[in-house]
């Protein structure tokens, strides 16, 4: 719900950035960010990416805090920080190149922007695969990709209208709610205030002791049951063994 509130709020960004965006004309812009993991990319790979971006007609806003690539094209500008949500909500945005972080994925879906995924680790590959399965993204392997691979993916996402249609479809589903997120948030804040903290909504786990919370009493009881059963079975086997042993000895003597 908080993410929906953040997505819903699109602000104006710096004049210099707005002028650069507007200068893209009908071609529009591409938003590119790999989050805080950009340090994992080699200088060689950065130059491959920069040379690829230089080949597309769109203007590119790239969040990058490293050394300026030698192959950087005139259509690409580097920024240490970009207003990601605001740019994704801009009508000129054609595509989003992302590492597949959860926030970025939801912001792109909210605004109906198709994606090119360059996942790095953790949940990112799964996030991109899910959007790809819905037809709103193309995945590219960052470690093995060539300039041709990235260029093909970008052209596919930008020029094939089906990706935009699928992204808009996901956005429509995302927006289709009975109550606006802001109204829902206000209601629950006021609800808690009206009921003085709404203690009746507190999880019962808060009233448990630490050993109950971790189910140590249940585990102890089950272990005791298992030990008791094992003890009884062992005693029965020993009793039967001794009985048969005595019977066998008597028969031999007779």
C-alpha positions in Angstrom: 0.0 0.0 0.0 2.8 2.4 0.8 4.4 1.7 -2.6 1.1 2.5 -4.3 1.1 5.8 -2.5 4.6 6.6 -3.6 3.9 5.6 -7.2 0.8 7.7 -7.3 2.8 10.8 -6.5 4.6 12.1 -9.6 6.6 15.3 -9.1 8.3 17.6 -11.5 12.1 17.1 -11.8 14.9 19.6 -12.4 14.6 21.9 -15.4 17.7 20.7 -17.0 16.5 17.1 -16.9 13.0 18.1 -18.1 14.6 19.9 -21.1 16.6 16.9 -22.0 13.5 14.7 -21.8 11.5 17.1 -24.0 14.3 17.3 -26.5 13.7 13.6 -27.3 10.7 14.5 -29.4 8.6 11.6 -30.6 11.3 9.0 -30.0 10.9 9.4 -26.2 13.3 8.4 -23.5 14.7 5.3 -21.8 15.2 5.2 -18.1 18.2 3.1 -17.0 19.2 2.2 -13.5 20.8 -0.9 -11.9 20.4 0.3 -8.3 23.3 0.3 -5.9 24.9 -2.8 -7.5 26.4 -0.9 -10.4 29.8 -1.3 -8.7 29.7 -5.0 -9.7 29.9 -4.2 -13.4 33.3 -4.0 -15.0 34.5 -1.0 -17.0 34.5 -3.2 -20.2 30.8 -4.1 -19.6 29.9 -0.5 -18.9 31.5 0.5 -22.3 29.5 -2.2 -24.0 26.3 -0.8 -22.5 27.2 2.8 -23.4 27.9 1.9 -27.0 24.6 0.0 -27.3 22.6 3.0 -25.9 24.3 5.3 -28.4 22.7 3.3 -31.2 19.1 3.9 -30.3 17.1 7.0 -31.3 15.7 7.6 -27.8 17.4 9.8 -25.2 18.7 7.8 -22.2 18.8 8.9 -18.6 21.3 6.6 -16.9 21.8 6.4 -13.1 25.5 5.8 -12.9 28.1 6.9 -10.4 31.3 5.5 -11.9 33.9 6.5 -14.4 32.4 8.1 -17.6 32.4 5.4 -20.4 34.6 6.1 -23.4 31.8 5.0 -25.7 29.1 7.2 -24.2 26.8 8.6 -26.9 25.4 12.2 -27.2 21.9 10.8 -26.5 22.9 9.5 -23.1 23.3 11.4 -19.9 24.7 10.1 -16.6 23.2 11.0 -13.2 24.3 10.1 -9.7 20.6 10.0 -8.8 17.4 10.1 -10.8 13.8 10.6 -9.8 12.9 7.1 -11.0 9.2 7.1 -10.2 8.7 10.5 -11.8 10.6 9.5 -14.9 8.6 6.3 -15.3 5.4 8.3 -15.0 6.5 10.7 -17.7 4.5 10.3 -21.0 7.7 10.2 -23.1 9.1 7.2 -21.3 9.3 4.2 -23.7 11.2 1.6 -21.7 12.9 0.9 -18.4 16.2 -0.9 -18.1 16.3 -2.4 -14.6 18.1 -4.9 -12.5 14.7 -6.2 -11.3 14.4 -4.7 -7.8 11.0 -5.0 -6.3 10.3 -1.3 -6.0 11.4 -0.6 -9.6 9.3 -3.4 -10.9 6.2 -2.2 -9.2 6.8 1.4 -10.2 7.1 0.4 -13.9 4.0 -1.8 -13.7 2.1 1.1 -12.0 2.9 3.4 -14.9 2.6 0.8 -17.6 6.2 0.8 -18.8 7.8 -2.3 -20.5 11.1 -3.4 -19.2 14.5 -4.8 -20.2 15.7 -6.9 -17.2 19.4 -7.2 -16.3 19.0 -9.2 -13.0 22.1 -9.5 -10.8 21.2 -11.7 -7.8 18.7 -12.6 -5.0 15.1 -12.1 -6.0 15.9 -10.1 -9.1 16.0 -13.0 -11.7 12.6 -14.3 -10.4 11.1 -10.8 -10.5 12.1 -10.3 -14.1 11.0 -13.8 -15.1 7.5 -13.1 -13.7 7.1 -9.9 -15.7 8.6 -11.6 -18.7 6.0 -14.4 -18.4 3.3 -11.7 -18.5 4.8 -10.4 -21.8 5.9 -7.0 -20.4 9.7 -7.6 -20.3 12.7 -9.1 -22.0 15.5 -10.6 -19.9 19.2 -10.3 -20.9 22.1 -11.9 -19.1 24.3 -9.1 -17.9 27.4 -11.2 -17.5 27.4 -12.8 -21.0 25.5 -10.3 -23.1 27.0 -8.6 -26.1 26.1 -5.2 -27.5 23.9 -6.9 -30.1 22.0 -8.8 -27.4 21.1 -5.6 -25.5 20.3 -3.7 -28.7 18.0 -6.4 -29.9 16.2 -6.5 -26.5 15.7 -2.7 -26.4 14.4 -2.6 -30.0 12.0 -5.5 -29.2 10.6 -3.8 -26.1 10.3 -0.3 -27.7 9.2 -1.2 -31.2 6.9 -4.2 -30.6 3.6 -2.7 -29.3 2.6 -6.0 -27.6 5.1 -5.2 -24.7 3.5 -1.8 -24.1 0.0 -3.3 -24.3 0.9 -6.0 -21.7 2.5 -3.4 -19.4 -0.6 -1.2 -19.6 -2.8 -4.3 -19.0 -0.8 -5.1 -15.8 -1.1 -1.4 -14.8 -4.8 -1.5 -15.3 -5.0 -4.5 -12.9 -2.7 -2.8 -10.5 -5.0 0.3 -10.4 -8.3 -1.6 -10.3 -9.1 -1.4 -6.5 -12.3 -0.6 -4.7 -10.6 2.1 -2.6 -7.7 4.4 -3.4 -4.5 3.5 -1.5 -4.4 7.0 0.1 -8.0 6.7 1.3 -7.2 3.2 2.7 -4.1 4.4 4.5 -6.0 7.4 6.0 -8.8 5.1 7.2 -6.5 2.7 9.0 -4.6 5.5 10.7 -7.8 7.0 11.9 -9.1 3.6 12.9 -6.1 3.0 15.2 -6.5 6.4 16.6 -10.2 6.0 17.3 -9.7 2.7 19.1 -6.7 3.9 21.1 -4.1 1.7 19.5 -6.4 -1.0 18.3 -5.0 -3.6 20.7 -7.6 -6.1 19.5 -5.6 -6.3 16.2 -2.4 -7.1 17.9 -1.1 -10.6 17.1 -1.5 -13.1 20.0 2.2 -13.9 19.6 2.9 -10.7 21.6 1.3 -12.4 24.7 3.4 -15.6 24.6 6.6 -16.2 26.5 9.8 -16.7 24.5 9.7 -20.5 24.8 6.1 -20.6 23.8 6.7 -18.3 20.9 9.4 -20.7 19.6 7.2 -23.7 20.4 9.8 -25.2 22.7 7.1 -26.5 25.0 5.4 -28.3 22.1 8.8 -29.7 20.9 9.6 -30.8 24.4 6.3 -32.6 24.8 6.6 -34.4 21.4 10.2 -35.4 22.3 9.0 -36.8 25.6 6.2 -38.7 23.8 8.8 -40.2 21.3 11.1 -41.1 24.2 8.3 -42.7 26.1 7.2 -44.8 23.1 10.8 -45.8 22.3 11.3 -46.8 26.0 8.2 -48.9 26.1 9.0 -50.6 22.8 12.5 -51.3 24.0 11.3 -52.8 27.2 8.8 -55.0 25.4 11.5 -56.3 23.0 13.8 -57.0 26.0 11.0 -58.8 27.9 10.1 -60.9 24.8 13.8 -61.7 24.2 14.4 -62.8 27.8 11.2 -64.9 27.9 12.1 -66.7 24.7 15.6 -67.2 25.9 14.5 -68.8 29.1 12.0 -71.0 27.3 14.8 -72.1 24.9 17.1 -73.1 27.7 14.5 -75.1 29.5 13.7 -77.0 26.3 17.4 -77.9 25.8 17.8 -79.1 29.3 14.7 -81.4 29.0 
